[in-house]
Amino acid sequence: MWKHTGKQRPDFAIAPGPDQESVWDYPRPPILVPSDDLVEVSNGAVAIAKTQNALRVLETASPPTYYLPEADIDWTQLREIAHHSFCEWKGQASYFALNDDPKGYPVAWLYADPSKTFAAIDRHASFYPSRVQCAVNGERVRPQPGEFYGGWITDRLAGPFKGEPGTGHW
């Protein structure tokens, strides 16, 4: 469980309950923390990934993004697509679609050569919970609002979250 950083939450932030984390206690710039949560990703009944060795990226106002080790992902379910993006903190990302998706809609991304600060996520992938089924400790993850974001919302989090209506200025 993430510990409060000591900074002041904004007035509109929801106070976390017992066993909850406030995304308003997460730092900026983001940090990377290990997680022993059971993290599972599937496409319907087809398992794509399962691990208890994930890494979480924590950034102010955003739900965590879980990165799963390459070895714990069934890459036969995925194919790389010709889409890339650049994160000011992590570097250049490559994207992956489900093999059975003829349109090649991205469901996952990976940093093959991340920045030094995020070197630990080298060859780890994260998944969009809006496009595949993701679970943390058996709880179905809800996707972070907004098409661009890939945060994983669970009951352990208190928001509001970046990407919700009215958060464009965050």
Secondary structure, 3 states (H helix, E strand, C coil): CCCCCCCCCCCCCCCCCCCCEEHHHCCCCCEEEEECCCEEEEECCEEEEEECCEEEEEECCEEEEEEEEHHHECHHHEEEEEEEEEECCCEEEEEEEECCCCCCCEEEEECCCCCHHHHHHCCEEEECCCCCEEEECCEECEECCCCCCCCEECCCEECCCCCCCCCCCC
